[in-house]
Every structure is written in C-alpha cells, then in structure tokens.
Amino acid sequence: MTDFDTFAPRIFAGNAYPILDGAATKTLIDPASLAEVGRIALCTDAQVETVIADANAAQKSWKRMDAKSRAKLLHKIADSIETTDFHDVAILMVREMGKPYPEATGELANCGAIFRYYAELARDEAGKIAGTTQTGSFQFSRYEPYGVSVHIMPFNFPILLMCWTLAASLAAGNACIVKPAEATSLCTLKFMEHFKILAPGMVSCVTGGAETAQALIRSKNTHAVAFTGSVAAGKMVNMACAEQMKPCVIEAGGSDPMIISEHAPLDVAVPGSVTAAFHLSGQICTSAERFFVDEKVHDAFVTRFAEAASKLRVGPGLEKSEIGPLVSEAARNKVIDLVGDAVANGAKAVIGGRVPPDYNTGWFYEPTILTGVTPDMRIMREEVFGPVASICKVSSFDEALRLANDSDFGLGASVFTSDMGEAMQAAEEYESGMVWVNNPLIDNDALPFGGWKLSGTGRELGRHGLDAFRQTKMVIIDAKPEVQEWWYPYPEDWFYDGSGRF
C-alpha cells in the first residue's frame, strides 16, 4: 500500500485494507499540536465476527504446517521488518501519540528479533516424553495451538508489544487478530504490511474502542487473549475471559519503585534514574515512579537528579526533544491532579510541576521531581503514568524495601547500589515480577516479562510467552493392544468379604 490515506476508515483483513464505508468513526488528534491526524473505523460485532471467521479458516492450514516451514515464514517477516525503512510508521506513531522520533524508530528496530527468537524456540520443544507407568505403553504430552488469539494493545509501545505476543502466538500455531489502542491505530495498520507474507486471514487488525475489544473477547470463536493496559481495563478483560474459561495474559501496569542506596554510584544512578523516570514522558508501565533514597545520599542525589532532569528538552516528537506530550488531555489531567494533591499535602516540586509555558498547546507537562513525599500520598499509591519522580527519604535499605513493597502493584522494581549484599537482597525480597540492579528498563526476549499483584497475570517473552499461546495434550499409546487386569469386571477376590481385610 503505497498511498496510505489516514482519513479513510480501514482495517487490515485478508491481507488487504478494505475501507469500511458507512462505519462509525473516530478522529485522532496529534497530542502535540491538536491537529487532526486521521480517522479510524469503530468496528461492529458483525464486522469483527467476519474477521474472526476468516482467521479460523486460515489457522487450519497453519497449525498443520511443520515447525521448520513455519519458522521459515517467521524469519521472512523478520527480514521484511529489518530491511524496510521505518520512517513512515515512525512518523505516524509520533503524530498519533507524541513519542520522540528516535524512540519511535528505536521501537521498530527491535521488532524483527522477536520473530527470529520464537521461530526457533517453537522448533526446540514440541512436548515431553514421560517415564512410562505401564510396560509397553508410550506416554507423552504434546503442545497444540489454541486457535485464534486476540491481541489488545496499548498506545505507548504499540508495535513492539504487539510483536512480543504476535510472534509467540504465530510460532505456537495460532492465527492472530490485533485490536490496537485507538490512539495508535494508524501506525499499527501501516505496520500490518509485513504480515502479507503469511496466508490471508493469518494476521488481521480491527480498529475501535472497548466495544470492539469486548466483541473479540466474547466471541466463542476466539480462543486466547493477550492484553496490555490499565488495571481497570485488565480486570474487565480477565472477567470476560473467565466467563468462557478462555486463557489470557494480562499486563496491567504498575507504580514501580526505585531504591537509591547509600552505596549507590551516583555518577551512574543519576542518569539511570532520569531515564527510568522520564523516558517516554513516564508513559511506560515499568517507569520508576516511587523513589526511596537513603538519607545519607538524599540531598546530593536530589541536587544532581534535578540538575540532569532540567536539561531534558520538552517539545513535539519531530523536533529535538526528549519529553514529548502526554497522549491525551485526560492523561495530563491525571498527572496534574496527583501532583497537586501531593503538593497540597506537603510535598515540594524541586523542578517542574506545571505545564511548560512555551508549550501550552497540546498535552505537555514538564519533568517533575517531588521531595518530601510520604508513603500515604495518592501519588505513591496510584499509577501516575507521566513524567513525575516522587522521592521519599529513608533511613535504611530495609526501610526502603519495606516501603517499596507496600503497594498493590508489582510489575518491576529497581535499585542502584555498589553493595552486592544489597543487590542480592533486592533480588530476593522485591515483590515484583522483574528486578533491575543498576540498569533499569532492560528486557530480554528469552526472559519472562510480567508482574505480580494487580500488575497482571501470565507472562510475555521467553518460553513462558510461547506457552501462553499453546495448550498441552496428554497422549497414551499402547502399540500392542492387551486387556488390562484392572478393567471391568473385577475379579471376585477383589471385593470386600466382611473380614475387615482387602
């Protein structure tokens, strides 16, 4: 598709981009300029079911394909991603959700590798041969796909997070239907061109809001769900799946802690903390939001942290900026509300805490560092999802860990320290699905990504991420049929004879 009209309400189905004439639509707004970017269709239940039927038809051949042939096609998808100019998709992403251009291209550059990883991982293990429980019996388990998987995506990493679960599901033998976040539907649709390598119906993309997502989940003809988004939406997805006993992977965000130990190497901890707190304007599920800083280094850390953060450039994503706008007015209003509440209750804004005067059009907010924050403040109990670092002074490493774990969330957790004992203690005692020591926000295709508590269920990436999209089948084969002694009818001497003995 060389001419991508962003105002034509279209979906990706059957390896084509049909325009849904007459469909209800939603206009997308550039969060930096408030200009109209495009228009998306709000798919109806009937339109969704048509796409689901095509996916089920396509999956029948895909699941029968041998693992080597399937892997070859997934490698071709990776080739396509890695040899195609990212510019068009990156520009759409920037205009839709405000991400700085280097971060948009960086996201896209990381997508090909996940298809290569799962292409080979799915070939490595297809089941397990167990020690037999009966002579002459061949007993084993095998993995099989669910059928059609649904992928409900967030706006912050719309392409990369989609590829994480899409690659795993395809490798497991499923067909996939993507429902992108409304705010990033255009870049997702444009990226779908890479999946024309597969048979029509194997990967589809339908646009819309919560109603479209629910139609996909409620359908009896979809069989597994991957969701990334808010806790509230994640609970709804989980309940909808539970009603049908439908497996799901839920990544529901967090309020990640960062401990700055008295042994922290500040030359590393300061730039690392700036990145952990303010990358993508804090709109990352694993952003460091709650800082617990040892009193021995508190003042020095705050001074250097504020100095480094104040140098970050605020502006539209297509300009030279590190801090773009928040995705929407509602997102910024939430940040304003939480910061205002903290300040009203005694916190101090060392830097930021306001809309930048030079960018009062669009949904910008200055990088903000709060000190004097106490654990009971709302900003320490809720997910901020904005460029705010809230600092609480602590007297010991044990106190920092205790306060860090005092949260309903448990996605990721970080620490800066040069003390190996503290590093090991953090790895052992943090109540979270991921722990970073001296290097926050890193992930690994081969390691599980996901959270504890309200931060979600199930895992993406690694073997866990593959297993999320395949189910087991136990198989018992007796090549030589024989009557077994325990089959009916039972021998007479097996019955109770009244003697109290068996």
N, C-alpha and C positions, 0 to 999 in steps of 0.2 A: 504494500500500500504506500505509494509514493506521495499521495496527496491526502494528508490526514486532516480532515475538517473537524476541528474541535467542537463545533457547534451543531454537528449532525448527531442526534441521539442514536448511538450504535452499540452493539455488543460484539463479542467475538464468539462465533459458533460455527461449527462445520468448516473450520479453517478459513472463514470469511468474516467480513464485517457488515452484516446486514443492518440497515438503518430501520429503526422501529418507528415508522410513520404513525402519527397519532398517539404515541405513547406520552404519558405524563413525564415531565422533565424537571430537572433542577439545574439552575445556573451556578457555575463555580466561579468563585471570586479570588483574585490574587490577594493574599493577605498582606502584601507589601504596599500595593497601590490601590487596592479595592476595585481594580478594573475587572471586567468580565473576561474570564479565560476560556470558557466553553460551556457546553450543556450536556448533561447525561440523561439517559433514559431511566425511569423508575420502573423496573420490570415487574410485571404482574405474575400472579401464581401460575396462570396458564402458560405464559412465556417461559417461566422457569421450568415447568414440567416438560415442555418440548425439548429444552436443552438437556434436561436430566435423561430423557428417553434416548436421545442421541448418544449421550455418554455411556449409558448401559449397553447399547448396541456395539459401540466401538470397543468397550472393555472386554467383550467376549473373546475377541481375537488376541488382544494384548496379553491377557492372562495366560493364554496357551503358548505364547511365544517363549522360546528358550531364553535362559538368562543371558547368554552371550550375545544374542541378537538384540535383546532389549538394551543391554549395556552399550552396544554399538550405536544405537539411536540416541541414547542419552549423551554419549560423547559427542555426537553430531550437534546436539543442542548446545553443549558447552562450546564447541568450535564456533557455532554461529554467534553466541554471546560474546566470545572473546575476540572475534575478528570483525565485529560490527562497530562502527562509530557510535559512541554513547550519547553524542551531543543532543539529538532530537528528543530522546527520552529524558535526558537530564534537564533540558530546558523546560519541558512540560512539568517535571517534578518541582523545579524551583518555582515556576509560576503558580502551581497549584497549592503548594504548602509552605513555600518560603525558604526551603533549605538552601544554604550557600552552595553555589555551583561546584566547588571542589568536593564537597561532601556527597553531592548527588552523583558525580562521576565516580567517586570512590566506592559508593554503594554498588553501582553497576559493575565495577571492575571485579568485585568479589563474588559475583553470581555464578560464573561458569564453573568454578572449582567444586561447588557443592554437587553439581550434576555428575562430575567425574568421580567424586567420592562415593556417592550412592550407587553409581553404575557398577562399581567394582565390589562394594560391600555386599550388595544383594547377590552377587555371584559366590561370595565366600561361604555362605551358610544357608542351606535351604531346609534345615530341620535337624533332628538328632536321632541317632540310633541308641536305644537303651539296652542295658543288660537284660536279657530275656527273663521272664518269670516262669517260663514253661519250655521244656526241651522241644526243639523243633519248631518253635514259634518265632517269627520275625516281627519285632516290635519297634516301632519308630514313630516319630512325630514329623510333620511337615508344615511349612508355612504356606499360607494361601492369602491372596488379597481379599479385602472386604468387598470391593466392587467399585463404587463411585464415592470419592471423598470430596468434601466441601471445605473450602479454604476461605475463611473470613478474615480479612486483613486490616491492619491499622494504617494510619497515614504517615507515621514517622519514618519507617523503612519499608515502603510499600512493595518494592521489588525484591530486596534481599530476603526479607522474612517470608515472602511468598515462595521464593525459590527453596528455602530451607525445607518446607513441608511438601512442596510440589515434587521436588527431586526424590524425596524419600517415598512418597506415595506412588509415583510412577515406577520407581525401581521395584517396589513391592508388587506391582501388577495392577494397580488401580487406574481408572480414569479420574480426572480432576475437574472440578468446577470452582472458579475463583469468584468471590464477591469482594471487590476492593472497597476500601474506605471511600465514601463519597468524594472526599476532598482530593483523592489521588487516583481517580478512576481513569483519567486520560492517559497518564504515563503508563499505567498498568495495561490498558488496552493497546497502546502502541507497542509495548514490550511483547505482547502476545504473538507478534510476527515470528518470533523464534520457534514457536511450537507448531508451525506449519510443517515442520519436518515429520511430525507424527501423523497418524491417520486422523481424518476429520472426526471430531467428537471426543478425541482423547483429552484435550485441554480446552476448556471454554471459559469465558469471562462474562458474567452478567452484572449489570450495574443496578444500583438502587440503595435504599436505606435499610432500616431494621426490618421492615416488612419483607423485603426481598430475601434477607438473610434468614428470617424465620421460615419462609416458604421452602428454602433449600433444606433447612434442618428438619422441618416437619415431614417432608416428603418420605414416604415409605420406600422410595426408590433411590435414596442416598444412604450411605452405609457407615460413614465415619466423618468426623468434623475436626478441623483444626481452627482454633480461634486465638487471635491476639487483640487485646483491647482493655477496656476498663474492668474493674472488679464487678460493677453493677451489671454491665452487659455480659461479662463472663458467667455470672450466676444464672442469668436468663438462658444463655446457651446451654449451660450444664443441665439445668432443669428440663429444657426442651429435649435434650438428648436422653436424659434419664427416663423420660416418659416412654421412650421407644427402646430402651436398653441399647442405645447407639453409642459406641465408643467415641471419646473426644479428648483432644489435647487443648488445655486452656492455659494461656499465658496472660495473666491479668494484671501486670504492672506491680509497682511497689513504691516504697519510700526508703531507698537504700541508705544504710549508714556508712560513714567513713570515719575511722579512728585515726587520729594523728597522735602517735605515741610520743613519749618524752625522748624516745630513741629514734624518732623519725629523721631521715636525711632531708632537711628542708629544701635543699637545692633540687631534689627530685620531687618531694611531696608537694611543693607549691605548684609547679606547672602541671603535675599529675592531677592535683585537686581542681585546678582551673578547668582542665579538660573534662574531668569526671562530672563536674557540676554544671558546666555551661555548654558542653558540646550539643549541637542542635538546639540551642536555646533551652537546654534542660528537658527537652521533649523526648527523652529516652527512658524506657522502663527501668533501666539499670543506672540512671543518673544518680550520682551521690547527692542526696538532699539533706541528710541529717549528719552533721559533723560533731564528733566528740573529741575535743582537743585537750590534751593534758595541760594542766595549769603551768607546768614548768616551761612549756614552749608556746603557750597560748598567745601571748602578746606578740612575740616575734612572728609566729605563723600568720596571725591576722594581718599584721602590717604588710608582710610580703605577699600574702594572698590577695589583699585588696589592691596593692600596687600592680600586681600582674593582671588581675581581672579588669582593672580600669583601663588597660591598654587594648582590650578587645574592641574591635570596630563593629559598630551597630549599623545595619543598613540592609537594603534589598539583596537577595541572594545572588543576583547577577552583577553586583558591584563587589569591590574588595571589602568583604565583611566576614567576620566570624559569627556574629549574632544576627540572625535573620528574625523575621516576625514570628510570633506565635501563630498557630494555624487558624485561629478564629477569634472573634470578639469574646465569645463565651470562655475560651481558654484563657485569654488575658484577664478577663474579669475575675476568674477564679484566683489567679495569681495575685491580683490587686487586693482581693478580699482577704486572702490568707496573710499577706504581708501586713496589711492594715491592722488585722486582728493582733498579730504578733507585736507590732509597734505599740498598739494601744495597751498591751499588757506588759510592757516594759522592755521589749527588745529594741535594739538600735540598728539603724541601717548605716553601716560603715561606708558603703558605696551603693548607688542605685536606689531602688525603692520607688521608682517613678517611670512614667512614660518619657522617653527621650524627647526633649524639646524640638530637636531637629527632625524628628520622625513622628509627628503626631497624626499623620495619615497612615493607615494600616495598623496592624496589631503588634507593634513593637513594645518591648519592655527592657529596661536596662538590666545588665547583670547586677545582681543584688547580693550583698553579704550582710547577714544579720548576726549580731552578737547579743549576749545577754538572754539568749533563748533558753527556756525551761522545758523539760520533757512533757509537761501537761498542755502546752500550747497546741492549738489546732494545727499549726504548720508542721509540728513534729508528729502529729497523729494521722494526717491525711497525705495523699499523694499530691504534690504541688504541680509537677509536670510543667515547669517553667524555669527560667534562669535565676534560681534563688538557692543560696547555700546558707543554711541556718546552723549557727555554731553554739554548742553547749560546752562550757568549761567543766572538766572533770579532774578529780584528784588522783586517779589511778587507772591502770589498764583494766583491772577487774570491774571498776565502776563503769568504764566506757562500754565494755562488753555487756554488762547487765542492762544498761540503758539502751544500747543498740538493739538488743533482743526484745525489749519491751515494746513490741509493735505487732499489729495484726498482719503485717506484710513480712515476706521472707523470700524475696527474689534473689538479689545479690547483696554483697557486703564487702567492704574494702578496708585495708589498713596500710598505713605507711610506718615501717619500723625497720631498724637495722638489728634488732634483737631476735635471734632465731627462736628463742623460747616463746616470745610474744607471737611470732608468726605461726608457730605450731599451735599455740593456744587458740588463736583466732580461727585457724582452720578447723579445729576440733569443736569449739564452743559456739561459733556463729550459727544462729538458727536461720539458715538460708540455703537456697539451692546452689549458690555459687559463691566462692570467696576469692578475692583478689588481694594479693600481698605485693605492694609496691608497683602494681601495673594494672590499674582498673580498666574496665570495659572490654577486655580482650575476650574473644571467644575462639573456639576450636571446632572444626567440623566433626572431629572424632570424639568430642566430649559432650555429655548431655547438658542442654540448656533448659532451665525451668526453675520454678520456685516452690517454696513451702507455704504453709498457712493460706492466706487469702490470695497469694500471688499465683496460684494456679495448680493444675493437676496435669500429670503426664510430662513428657519431655520431648523437646526437639533436638535434632542433631545426634550424632553418634549412633551406635547400634540401637539405643532406646528410641531414637527418632524413626528408625526404619521399622522397628517392632510396633510402633504406634499405628502403622498402616497395614499390618498383616496379622492374621489370626492363625492359631495352631489347630492342627487336626491330628489326633492320635490314630495310628493305624496298626492293627494286629493281623498278621498273615500267617496262616498255617498252610504251608505248601502241600503237606500230606494230610488230608482230612482224616481225623480219627474221632471216635466217640470219647468224650471226656468222662472220667469217673464221677465228677460232681454233677453231671446233668441228670435231669429227671428220667425215670423215677429213682428216688433214693433207695439204697439197699436197706433191707429190713433191720439190720443190726445198727443202723444209724439212729433209729428212733428211740425216744425215751422209754425205758422199760419199767419205771416205777421204783427202781433200786436206788435212785439218787446218784447213779453213775451214768456217764455218757459212754 
